[in-house]
Amino acid sequence: MERYKITLADGSTGDGFFESDNQAILAATAANGGSSQGLHVQRYDDRGLLPTKLPPGGHRGTRCSRAHTQNAAGVA
């Protein structure tokens, strides 16, 4: 297990032990109300804190205007 530092969108921080970056990111997202926006998840290493694959500030998501247009038109 690896030790991770999690900083939530509201600025609160905590440490936890997880099996992988993915598990740490999933736990942080759940603790942040299901959103990864504003999250920082870093893994402790002998060199200091290392970033995980979650980009700083969380996942921004993508926008698919076609899906919104189809839903608005009543097409599933």
N, C-alpha and C positions, 0 to 999 in steps of 0.2 A: 504494500500500500504506500501511496505517495501522499505527502502533505501539500495542501493547496490553500492559497489565500483567496477569498472571495470578497469582492467589493460590490455591494448592491447599488442600484440606481440612486437610492436615497443617501448614499455615502457611508452606510454602516458596513463594517467589515467583520469577517470571521474566518477561522481556520477550520479545516476538516481533512479527514483522510479518505481517499478514494482509490479505487483500483485503476482508474484511467482518467485522461482528460475529459473524455465523453461523459463519464459518470459525474465528474465534478461540475461540468457545464450543465448537465441535466438537473442536478440538485440545486445549483444556483438559479437556474431559470424557474424552477418550481418555487423556490423561496422568494423570487421576485414577482410573484403573481402570474407566472406563466409567460413572462416576456423576457427576452434576452437583451432588450434595449437598455443601455446604461450599465451593463454588467462588465466587470473585469475579473477574470479567473486566471490566476497565476500559480505555477507549481514551484515549490521550494526545491532548490538544488544546492550543491556545495558551492556553486558560483553565485548564488543569490536567488532572486525570483525570476522565473522564466515564463514568458507568455505562453498561453495555450493557443489552440487554433481558433478560439473565439476571438474575433478582432476587438481591439480596444473600443469600448462603448457599446458592444453587443452587435448582433446581426441587424442590419438595417432593413432587410427584406427586399423583395422586388415588387414591382407594381405591374400587374397584367391588366391593362385597360380592356382588352378583348373579353376577358372573363366577366368583368363588371358590366360591359355593354350587353353581353348575352343574357346575363341574369336580369338586367333591367328590362330587356325585351321579352322576358318570359321563356327564354330558351334554356334548357337545362344541360 
